[in-house]
Amino acid sequence: MYKIPAEKGNYKAEFISTFKNDCNDISCWITSAAISPDGKKVVLLTSQSVLLFTNFKGDDFLSGTFKKLPLEHTSQKESITFKDENTLYISDEKAHGAGGFLYELKLN
């Protein structure tokens, strides 16, 4: 993970941390990420699961507590965002007659 300011300009990316997903399969590729409104949770999305990071300090969310939340089915999931502190919206791409939906996932 690298960090750059969220401002227009030229910057050198600052190395923060690394994360090993223990899976090299296409189904484990990260397709989206989101930060909770209070900044205390970060989620990463794959086609099969949500990776939840909590209890981190500063920008290094990868150093926090990690929990893998399996999803009910595999699809081409493309986006994730927080509705509120404990609710996620997830969408998948419509392909081969499947998908194209918006899902809600409660974290508590």
Contacts in CASP RR format, 6 or more apart in sequence:
PFRMAT RR
TARGET T0000
AUTHOR 0000-0000-0000
METHOD contacts of the structure
MODEL  1
MYKIPAEKGNYKAEFISTFKNDCNDISCWITSAAISPDGKKVVLLTSQSV
LLFTNFKGDDFLSGTFKKLPLEHTSQKESITFKDENTLYISDEKAHGAGG
FLYELKLN
1 15 0 8 1.000
1 16 0 8 1.000
1 17 0 8 1.000
1 18 0 8 1.000
1 19 0 8 1.000
1 60 0 8 1.000
1 62 0 8 1.000
2 13 0 8 1.000
2 14 0 8 1.000
2 15 0 8 1.000
2 16 0 8 1.000
3 13 0 8 1.000
3 14 0 8 1.000
3 16 0 8 1.000
3 59 0 8 1.000
4 11 0 8 1.000
4 13 0 8 1.000
4 14 0 8 1.000
5 11 0 8 1.000
16 59 0 8 1.000
16 60 0 8 1.000
16 62 0 8 1.000
17 60 0 8 1.000
17 62 0 8 1.000
17 63 0 8 1.000
18 62 0 8 1.000
19 62 0 8 1.000
21 28 0 8 1.000
21 30 0 8 1.000
21 51 0 8 1.000
26 47 0 8 1.000
27 46 0 8 1.000
27 47 0 8 1.000
27 48 0 8 1.000
27 74 0 8 1.000
28 46 0 8 1.000
28 48 0 8 1.000
29 46 0 8 1.000
29 47 0 8 1.000
30 44 0 8 1.000
30 45 0 8 1.000
30 46 0 8 1.000
30 51 0 8 1.000
31 45 0 8 1.000
31 46 0 8 1.000
31 47 0 8 1.000
31 77 0 8 1.000
31 78 0 8 1.000
31 79 0 8 1.000
32 44 0 8 1.000
32 45 0 8 1.000
32 77 0 8 1.000
32 78 0 8 1.000
32 79 0 8 1.000
32 80 0 8 1.000
33 42 0 8 1.000
33 43 0 8 1.000
33 44 0 8 1.000
33 45 0 8 1.000
33 80 0 8 1.000
34 42 0 8 1.000
34 43 0 8 1.000
34 80 0 8 1.000
34 81 0 8 1.000
34 82 0 8 1.000
34 88 0 8 1.000
35 41 0 8 1.000
35 42 0 8 1.000
35 82 0 8 1.000
36 42 0 8 1.000
36 82 0 8 1.000
36 85 0 8 1.000
37 82 0 8 1.000
37 84 0 8 1.000
37 85 0 8 1.000
38 85 0 8 1.000
40 54 0 8 1.000
40 85 0 8 1.000
41 52 0 8 1.000
41 53 0 8 1.000
41 54 0 8 1.000
41 82 0 8 1.000
41 85 0 8 1.000
41 107 0 8 1.000
42 52 0 8 1.000
42 53 0 8 1.000
42 56 0 8 1.000
42 61 0 8 1.000
43 50 0 8 1.000
43 51 0 8 1.000
43 52 0 8 1.000
43 53 0 8 1.000
43 80 0 8 1.000
43 82 0 8 1.000
43 88 0 8 1.000
44 50 0 8 1.000
44 51 0 8 1.000
44 53 0 8 1.000
44 80 0 8 1.000
45 51 0 8 1.000
45 77 0 8 1.000
45 79 0 8 1.000
45 80 0 8 1.000
45 90 0 8 1.000
46 77 0 8 1.000
47 74 0 8 1.000
47 75 0 8 1.000
47 76 0 8 1.000
47 77 0 8 1.000
48 70 0 8 1.000
48 71 0 8 1.000
48 74 0 8 1.000
49 68 0 8 1.000
49 69 0 8 1.000
49 70 0 8 1.000
49 71 0 8 1.000
50 68 0 8 1.000
50 69 0 8 1.000
50 71 0 8 1.000
50 80 0 8 1.000
50 88 0 8 1.000
50 90 0 8 1.000
50 105 0 8 1.000
51 66 0 8 1.000
51 67 0 8 1.000
51 68 0 8 1.000
51 69 0 8 1.000
52 66 0 8 1.000
52 67 0 8 1.000
52 68 0 8 1.000
52 69 0 8 1.000
52 107 0 8 1.000
53 61 0 8 1.000
53 62 0 8 1.000
53 64 0 8 1.000
53 65 0 8 1.000
53 66 0 8 1.000
54 64 0 8 1.000
54 65 0 8 1.000
54 67 0 8 1.000
55 64 0 8 1.000
55 65 0 8 1.000
56 62 0 8 1.000
56 63 0 8 1.000
56 64 0 8 1.000
56 65 0 8 1.000
57 63 0 8 1.000
57 64 0 8 1.000
69 105 0 8 1.000
69 107 0 8 1.000
71 77 0 8 1.000
71 90 0 8 1.000
71 105 0 8 1.000
75 92 0 8 1.000
75 93 0 8 1.000
75 95 0 8 1.000
75 98 0 8 1.000
75 99 0 8 1.000
76 92 0 8 1.000
76 93 0 8 1.000
76 95 0 8 1.000
76 99 0 8 1.000
77 90 0 8 1.000
77 91 0 8 1.000
77 92 0 8 1.000
77 93 0 8 1.000
78 91 0 8 1.000
78 92 0 8 1.000
78 93 0 8 1.000
79 89 0 8 1.000
79 90 0 8 1.000
79 91 0 8 1.000
80 88 0 8 1.000
80 89 0 8 1.000
80 90 0 8 1.000
81 88 0 8 1.000
81 89 0 8 1.000
82 88 0 8 1.000
82 89 0 8 1.000
83 89 0 8 1.000
83 104 0 8 1.000
86 106 0 8 1.000
86 107 0 8 1.000
86 108 0 8 1.000
87 104 0 8 1.000
87 105 0 8 1.000
87 106 0 8 1.000
87 107 0 8 1.000
88 104 0 8 1.000
88 105 0 8 1.000
88 106 0 8 1.000
88 107 0 8 1.000
89 102 0 8 1.000
89 103 0 8 1.000
89 104 0 8 1.000
89 105 0 8 1.000
90 102 0 8 1.000
90 103 0 8 1.000
90 104 0 8 1.000
90 105 0 8 1.000
91 100 0 8 1.000
91 101 0 8 1.000
91 102 0 8 1.000
91 103 0 8 1.000
92 99 0 8 1.000
92 100 0 8 1.000
92 101 0 8 1.000
92 103 0 8 1.000
93 99 0 8 1.000
93 100 0 8 1.000
94 100 0 8 1.000
END
